[in-house]
Each structure stands twice: as C-alpha cells, then as structure tokens.
Amino acid sequence: MVEAITTKRFHELVPGDTWHRVYGGATAYFATGSFDKGVEFVRAIAELADAANHHPDVDLRYPGVTVRLMTHEISDLSERDAALAAQISHAASRLGIEADPTLIGTVQLAIDAVDIPLVLPFWEAALGYQRRGEGSLRDPRGIGPSVWFQQMDAPRPQRNRIHLDLALPRALAQQRIDAAVAAGGRIATDAFAPHWWTLADPEGNEIDIAPWVDDTDWDDEEE
C-alpha cells in the first residue's frame, strides 16, 4: 500500500526551488528554449518514468516543459513522486535545462452554489468532465482547470455570477447542449447561433458553447 507524504516531507526529500505543490500535485516548469530540446527532455522523462513504473503528466510547449507529479491511486504525493522528481531534475541539469518556478501555476475554478447537487450535474454535462468526490469535477484529459463547488448559505444577487467559454468541435456541440439541458440547465440565448449558444445552470451561472472556431471564418476580434 502506497502511503501519502506531506508537502513538507516532499521538500525534505527534494530540496530546492524547482518543484512546488499546486492543485494537482508537485509541479515544475523547465525552460527548454526550443521545441527540439523539449522533445529531448520529454524522452528522458519517459525513460525514467517507465523504469520507475510511475508516470507524470507532461505538457510540452515551444518554450518549455511542465511536469506534474502525483500518485494516482491515492490522489496524493508519495515517496514515488519525490524519487522521480529528483531524477527528472537531474536529467534537466544534465541537458543544460534550467527550471523556472515563476511560471508554475494551476487554475482552479470555484462555483458558489446554494444547492450543489442541483448545479453540479449541469457543469458535469456541459464541460464533459468527470466527477471527483462529492463536490468537484475534473477534465478527463487533465488539460482544463478543475472545478469545485463551495457551499453558499444564501443567494448573493449579482455576486455569484460566472461565465465560461467552451470551444469544441461542431459535431459535439448539439450533443453537449442537449446533455446540459437534460442535467437541469436551459438555453439562455441562441441569438448568436451557430457561432455560440449561451446556456445557464439552475442558479443562473452561464457557459457559451462555441463551436464556430472550428469550421467558419467568424472572427471574434471583430466583435
């Protein structure tokens, strides 16, 4: 049985300023400076991860690589993460890649709601997310921000309103709209369809389902 370790223990095992715990686990950003160097670094990470049978989330971009570590069976940090973090840092040093902790960050969305069981299914359906625990949702691809729901004792008119934009393939738009409506939502306006539909959850928080980016010449910079 894998046991969780505290953040303090993680930093005792992996000293320095490279790795920091944010939403989703221990995270580091490595400034590779080029895509080719990033690919080389990702290959090194893959070899280390396969050897340890412990696999991180890796985001490869042109200027850098973000690595996030968490032991998935316990949804927490373990000594496995600390050991792999140290190995990844060593690989980066060997390749001449420096870490940049100023670029570490993870966005989490919070929605205040009076009736969480009523509101949560709408966002689960509209975003295509998976439920995690009793009051939060996660992107099954691990790309989008996680969403959690905070209990609100009473409505706060004009204060608990949020708005999200979701771009997705046009072929998925109607399916997503139907699922969100079936989960308790409503179409607030379709005046801008087929460029986007505005949907609202049972408490009035809104999301735009916007497939127009996919296959039209509509330019949102013109609006």
C-alpha positions as CSV (number, residue, x, y, z in Angstrom):
1,M,0.0,0.0,0.0
2,V,1.4,3.4,-1.1
3,E,1.3,6.0,1.7
4,A,0.9,9.7,1.3
5,I,3.5,12.1,2.4
6,T,3.2,15.7,3.4
7,T,4.3,18.6,1.3
8,K,7.0,19.3,3.9
9,R,8.3,15.7,3.6
10,F,8.3,16.0,-0.2
11,H,10.5,19.1,0.1
12,E,12.8,17.4,2.6
13,L,13.3,14.6,0.0
14,V,13.5,17.0,-2.9
15,P,15.2,20.2,-1.7
16,G,15.5,23.4,-3.8
17,D,13.1,25.7,-5.6
18,T,12.3,23.6,-8.7
19,W,9.2,21.7,-7.5
20,H,6.1,23.2,-5.9
21,R,2.8,21.7,-4.9
22,V,-0.1,23.3,-6.5
23,Y,-3.6,22.0,-7.5
24,G,-3.0,18.6,-9.0
25,G,0.3,17.7,-7.4
26,A,4.0,18.6,-7.3
27,T,4.8,20.7,-10.4
28,A,7.9,22.1,-12.1
29,Y,8.4,24.2,-15.2
30,F,11.6,23.7,-17.2
31,A,12.6,26.4,-19.7
32,T,13.9,24.4,-22.6
33,G,14.1,27.4,-25.0
34,S,13.3,25.3,-28.1
35,F,10.9,22.6,-29.2
36,D,13.7,20.1,-30.1
37,K,15.3,20.5,-26.6
38,G,11.8,20.0,-25.1
39,V,11.3,16.7,-27.1
40,E,14.7,15.5,-25.9
41,F,13.8,16.3,-22.3
42,V,10.4,14.5,-22.6
43,R,12.2,11.4,-24.0
44,A,14.4,11.4,-20.9
45,I,11.4,11.8,-18.6
46,A,9.7,8.9,-20.4
47,E,12.6,6.6,-19.8
48,L,12.8,7.5,-16.2
49,A,9.0,7.1,-15.7
50,D,9.0,3.7,-17.5
51,A,11.9,2.5,-15.4
52,A,10.1,3.5,-12.2
53,N,6.6,2.4,-13.4
54,H,5.4,5.8,-12.3
55,H,4.2,8.3,-14.9
56,P,3.8,12.1,-14.5
57,D,1.7,14.5,-16.5
58,V,3.9,16.2,-19.1
59,D,3.0,19.3,-21.1
60,L,5.4,20.0,-24.0
61,R,5.3,23.5,-25.5
62,Y,7.7,25.5,-27.7
63,P,9.5,27.4,-24.8
64,G,9.2,24.9,-22.0
65,V,8.0,21.7,-20.4
66,T,5.7,21.5,-17.4
67,V,5.8,18.3,-15.3
68,R,3.2,17.4,-12.7
69,L,3.6,14.5,-10.3
70,M,1.0,12.7,-8.2
71,T,0.5,9.1,-7.1
72,H,-2.9,8.5,-8.8
73,E,-4.0,5.5,-6.7
74,I,-4.0,7.7,-3.6
75,S,-4.6,11.1,-5.3
76,D,-1.8,12.5,-3.2
77,L,2.0,12.8,-3.1
78,S,4.1,9.8,-2.1
79,E,7.8,8.9,-2.0
80,R,7.5,7.7,-5.5
81,D,6.9,11.3,-6.6
82,A,9.8,12.6,-4.7
83,A,12.2,10.0,-6.1
84,L,11.0,10.7,-9.7
85,A,11.1,14.4,-9.2
86,A,14.8,14.2,-8.2
87,Q,15.6,12.1,-11.2
88,I,13.8,14.5,-13.6
89,S,15.6,17.5,-12.1
90,H,18.9,15.6,-12.6
91,A,18.0,14.9,-16.2
92,A,17.2,18.6,-16.8
93,S,20.6,19.6,-15.3
94,R,22.4,17.0,-17.5
95,L,20.7,18.5,-20.6
96,G,21.5,22.1,-19.6
97,I,17.9,22.9,-18.9
98,E,17.0,25.3,-16.1
99,A,13.9,25.3,-14.0
100,D,11.8,28.5,-13.8
101,P,9.5,28.3,-10.7
102,T,8.0,31.7,-11.5
103,L,6.0,30.0,-14.3
104,I,4.4,27.4,-12.1
105,G,0.6,27.8,-11.6
106,T,-2.6,25.8,-11.9
107,V,-6.0,27.4,-12.4
108,Q,-9.0,26.0,-10.4
109,L,-12.5,27.3,-10.9
110,A,-14.8,27.7,-7.9
111,I,-18.6,28.0,-8.2
112,D,-20.6,29.1,-5.2
113,A,-24.0,27.4,-5.1
114,V,-26.9,27.1,-2.6
115,D,-27.8,23.6,-3.9
116,I,-24.7,21.9,-5.1
117,P,-26.4,18.6,-6.0
118,L,-28.7,20.5,-8.3
119,V,-26.0,22.6,-10.0
120,L,-23.1,20.2,-10.3
121,P,-24.7,17.8,-12.9
122,F,-25.2,20.7,-15.3
123,W,-21.4,21.5,-15.3
124,E,-20.5,17.9,-15.5
125,A,-22.6,17.5,-18.6
126,A,-21.8,20.9,-20.2
127,L,-18.0,20.5,-19.8
128,G,-17.8,16.8,-20.4
129,Y,-15.9,16.5,-17.1
130,Q,-15.8,13.6,-14.6
131,R,-17.0,13.8,-11.1
132,R,-14.3,13.6,-8.4
133,G,-15.6,13.1,-4.9
134,E,-18.8,14.8,-3.8
135,G,-18.2,18.4,-4.8
136,S,-15.7,18.7,-7.6
137,L,-15.1,17.9,-11.3
138,R,-12.0,17.2,-13.4
139,D,-11.1,17.2,-17.1
140,P,-10.6,13.6,-18.1
141,R,-7.7,14.8,-20.3
142,G,-6.0,16.7,-17.5
143,I,-5.9,19.9,-19.6
144,G,-8.7,22.1,-18.4
145,P,-9.0,23.6,-14.9
146,S,-10.6,21.6,-12.2
147,V,-14.0,22.8,-10.9
148,W,-15.1,22.7,-7.3
149,F,-18.3,23.8,-5.7
150,Q,-18.4,25.8,-2.5
151,Q,-21.5,25.8,-0.3
152,M,-23.3,29.1,-0.2
153,D,-25.8,29.6,2.7
154,A,-28.0,32.1,0.8
155,P,-28.1,33.6,-2.7
156,R,-25.9,36.6,-3.4
157,P,-27.6,38.5,-6.2
158,Q,-25.2,39.8,-8.8
159,R,-22.2,38.3,-6.9
160,N,-22.2,34.6,-7.7
161,R,-22.5,35.0,-11.5
162,I,-19.7,33.4,-13.6
163,H,-19.3,32.9,-17.3
164,L,-17.2,30.3,-19.2
165,D,-16.4,29.9,-22.9
166,L,-16.0,26.4,-24.2
167,A,-14.7,25.8,-27.7
168,L,-15.3,22.3,-29.1
169,P,-15.8,20.6,-32.5
170,R,-19.1,21.5,-34.1
171,A,-20.1,17.8,-34.3
172,L,-20.1,17.7,-30.5
173,A,-22.0,21.0,-29.9
174,Q,-25.6,19.8,-30.0
175,Q,-24.8,16.7,-28.0
176,R,-23.3,18.8,-25.3
177,I,-26.1,21.3,-25.3
178,D,-28.7,18.6,-25.0
179,A,-26.8,16.9,-22.2
180,A,-26.5,20.2,-20.3
181,V,-30.2,21.0,-20.7
182,A,-31.1,17.5,-19.6
183,A,-29.0,18.0,-16.5
184,G,-31.1,20.9,-15.3
185,G,-29.8,23.8,-17.4
186,R,-31.5,26.0,-20.0
187,I,-30.6,27.8,-23.2
188,A,-30.3,31.4,-22.1
189,T,-30.0,32.7,-25.7
190,D,-29.4,31.3,-29.1
191,A,-29.3,34.7,-30.7
192,F,-25.7,34.2,-31.8
193,A,-26.0,30.6,-33.0
194,P,-24.4,28.9,-34.8
195,H,-21.4,30.8,-33.5
196,W,-22.3,30.1,-29.9
197,W,-25.2,29.2,-27.6
198,T,-25.4,30.7,-24.1
199,L,-26.5,28.1,-21.5
200,A,-27.3,28.7,-17.8
201,D,-27.3,26.4,-14.9
202,P,-30.2,26.3,-12.4
203,E,-28.8,29.3,-10.5
204,G,-28.0,31.5,-13.5
205,N,-24.3,30.8,-14.0
206,E,-23.5,30.8,-17.7
207,I,-21.4,29.0,-20.3
208,D,-21.1,29.6,-24.0
209,I,-20.9,26.5,-26.1
210,A,-18.9,27.9,-29.0
211,P,-18.1,25.6,-32.0
212,W,-17.6,28.4,-34.5
213,V,-13.8,28.5,-34.2
214,D,-13.7,25.0,-35.7
215,D,-15.1,25.5,-39.2
216,T,-16.2,29.0,-40.0
217,D,-14.4,32.3,-40.8
218,W,-16.1,34.1,-37.9
219,D,-13.6,36.3,-36.2
220,D,-14.3,37.2,-32.5
221,E,-11.9,40.0,-32.7
222,E,-14.4,41.9,-34.9
223,E,-17.0,42.0,-32.0
